[in-house]
Amino acid sequence: MGGMENVMRMASSMGLGGPGGMPGGMPGGMPGGMPAFGGLGGLGGLGGMGGGFAPAPAPSAPLSDEELRIKYAAALQQMRDMGFLDDSTNLEMLKQSNGNA
């Protein structure tokens, strides 16, 4: 199945294309029952979904070592229990692995 067919199927499943190709079943679709781009409900053609998505949050300031020790307390203890006794090195490894011990 081609990319255009996937776009049309997605638009149809979102209720943006009726039997004639336009919302509400109005005529004006392309041959074969595929909706014309103008009937995609303001999606801007293939330019995206147009709003409705929140912007990504701004990156926060990095945590201090003390905050990381609190955040990763259980993982640090687990590493000590396995014989990894250097908390500074362990904390650095936890920072690099996002807490995966």
N, C-alpha and C positions, 0 to 999 in steps of 0.2 A: 504494500500500500504506500502511495506517495505521501510526501510531506503535506501537500495541499489538501489531500483527502483527510489527513489527521487534523489539520486546522479546521476544516469544515465540520468534521465529526464533533470536535470539541465545542465549536460554536453552537452546533445544533443541540448538544447535550446540555448546554447552558441556557437553552431556550432563546437563542439569538437568531435562529433561522427556522422559519416555518416551512410548510410544504412548497410554497412558491419561492423560497429562498430568502425572503425578507421577513422580519419579525411580524408575527401575527398572520403569516401566510399570504402577505401581499405579493402580487406578481413583481417580477423584476430580477429574478435569479438568472444565473448563467445556464447555458444548455446543460442538460443532464441533471437538473435539480439542485446544482450547487449554488449557494447564495453569492450574490455580488458582494464585493468588499464593502460597499456602502450599507449593506444590510447587517453588518456585524455589530450593530449597536454601539457605535462610537469607539470601537477598539483601535481605530486609527490604522486600518489595514492590517499589516503584519507588524506594526510598530509597538506592540505590547498590549498589556491588559488595561492600561490607562487608569491609574489611581487605585485606591482601595488598599494599598500596601503601605505599612508604616516604614519610614526610613530606618536604616540600621542604627542602633544606638551608638553614641560616640564612645570610643574606647576609654575605659576607666584608667585611673592612675595605677601603676603596678603596686602590689601589696608589699609591705615591709617584711623583713625576715621574721619578725615576731608575729605578724598577722599570718604569714605562711605556716609558721610552726603551729599556730592554733588551728588553722584550716586543715593541715595535714597531720595532726597529732596522731590519729589512729594509724595512718600509713607509716609514720616515723617509728611508732612503737612496733609495728609489724616488721619493719626492716631491722630494728634492734633485735627482735626475737629471732630473726634469721641469721644474726651474727654480723650485720652491717652496723658498726658502732659509731661511725663518724657522722654525727648529725649534720654538720655543715655540708659534707659531700652528699649525704642522703637528701637534704633539703634542695640542693642544686639539681639533683636527678629528678626529684618530684616536680620541681618547677618546669624542667624541660619536658617531662612526660605528662604535664597537666594533672598530676596527682596519681597516676597509675604506678603502683608499687610493683 
